Amino acid sequence: MPIIDGGGSSGVVDELTFNLKDTVVEGCFGFEFEPYAKKLLMSAQLRHKIFCEEFVIKAFCEAEKAHRGQMRASGDPYLQHCLETAVLLALIGVNSTVVAAGLLHDTLDDAFLTYDYIFGMFGAGVADLVEGVRNLFGVDQ
């Protein structure tokens, strides 16, 4: 806890013990991702605590690998769209299964992951949601 100096000079005499590096995942299960992806994950972790959960971080890492090198027409990395989708879901209070599906929602079509792969990595809940979004938008299988 900081000590406040009431004399009006420097204000905070002691530093906070909180360290952002202690709360942010540097890599992903032995997999290092691109610096822009680290920044995106850190931003999401600051916006909602669910992005600090191992299950969601694992989904982020899979989305990053799946969409690496893909860009949107705006020039933004495709991963940013996936993360913003997941952040919106987190902010309305959904659970980690739905947030993970938000991160992975375009991987069946745009990154050529399979339902079985997602099922094996994340279970039926995530795989069914990802496939459901695909079906919702009428993408041929």
Secondary structure, DSSP 8 states (H G I E B T S, - for coil): ---B-TTSSSSB-S--S--GGGTS--SBTTB---HHHHHHHHHHHHH-GGGGSHHHHHHHHHHHHHHTT-B-TTSSBHHHHHHHHHHHHHHTT--HHHHHHHHHTTHHHHS---HHHHHHHH-HHHHHHHHHHHHHTT---
